Amino acid sequence: MTHSEQLFQEAVHYIPGGVNSPVRAFGAVGETPRFIRRAEGSRLYDVDGRVYTDYVCSWGAMLLGHNPPAVKKAVLEAVQNGLSFGAATEAEVKMAKLITKLVPSVEMVRMVNSGTEAVMSAIRAARGFTGRDKVIKFAGCYHGHSDSMLAKAGSGGITTGVPDSAGVPQGCATDTLLAQYNDLNSVERLFQQNKGQIAALIVEPVAVNMGVVEPAEGFLSGLRQICSQNGTVLIFDEVITGFRLAPGGAQEYYGIAADLTVFGKIIGAGMPVGAYGGKREIMSQVAPAGPVYQAGTLSGNPVAMAAGLAQLGQIQSQPLLYQKLTREGEKLREGLRSLFPQYTVTGVGSFSCLFFTQEPVTDYSSAQKSDTQLFARFFSHMLNNGIYMAPSQFEAMFLSSAHTDNDIDCFLETAKEFLL
Ligand code: KE4
């Protein structure tokens, strides 16, 4: 029995499913989760001494790879001054100024502790600002696990087959309206049926929680127009795309400004950080400036701010960073397309997906046509040959600036062996 197997056997007794987040349980791929001891650059090292090239990157947080020197140095320095004060700090002002500089549509921003908390708070701010209750989300998109977002949720929701969670009161679910990704007609119908009642529309500008589904031409601009016409707050969930697709995220990449934006992952460089921000007139509704209450003991934690500032600071000091990330992503996608011409490879910038389906993937229902059993076999082959991918067909392969051309060549060579 490996050490991971021993640990997992123990873990399931004390932690639901043996993990602190469902998708980590490897349930959809029939493998024992590998317990990771440490990580460096593009490598993970498990408790049995095995080495993997990492294509999860802590679900996208590690833009610069694991343990980048600048981030490590900043955290070690911050720790010398203490872990948490529960009081205002200069680092929070620096973080707020940096985010508003990198993402022009964000005039004010509030730090929280996870993407879930940021989404929940942004929706509350939108409801407080508009005085309306209903929210539109898209089937297959994942915005964290707050009650109103657990309707046809992506990511672990699809992976575990629980997209509509138990425990969510019907009253909560009735205010969540479901549209289909890349289908503006499905959105227009909801606005017709709920005139003047829709507080917010939340969307992943690139859907990265049903695998990777890119926005069709005109989709995001259509959402912008519909929300402006109806006085509805357009929320871009950039927990993944933020600072990854471009310094200004998907908004810069596609040239569409949201009213509110949600951040996570990269903003904390692996520390627990989320944030929401946007138009001053909306964010000024948030306590203590306004009547929308939201709070958090560890929000803006000084050590987490140091980590996030260091990672975001590297974005500014490495102008060629995004060219490298995009070139790597295109190399991986082109390699996969030549190896698997019968399947569908999607992706943009530094995140990609190999769907085991022969049809185009443009939304939740087409993504679900993928052969998840075949994916599981592919996953096991890659894992047991040193490539650590997300244990689900409905996640993405992430790259970091620590990945090399040789890493990607090795990925493609290993994938080729799967075909033999
Ligand atoms: P967290 O609460 O997990 O920090 O963020 C929720 C969230 C919100 N919005 C988007 C677009 C997200 O992708 C996420 C979380 N992403 C998943 C992976 N696809 C986290 C992995 C997990 O749940 O363990």
Residues whose N, C-alpha, C, O or C-beta is under 5 A from the ligand:
A	BS01	KE4	S21 V23 W59 S114 G115 T116 Y142 H143 G144 S155 E204 V208 N209 D237 V239 I240 G264
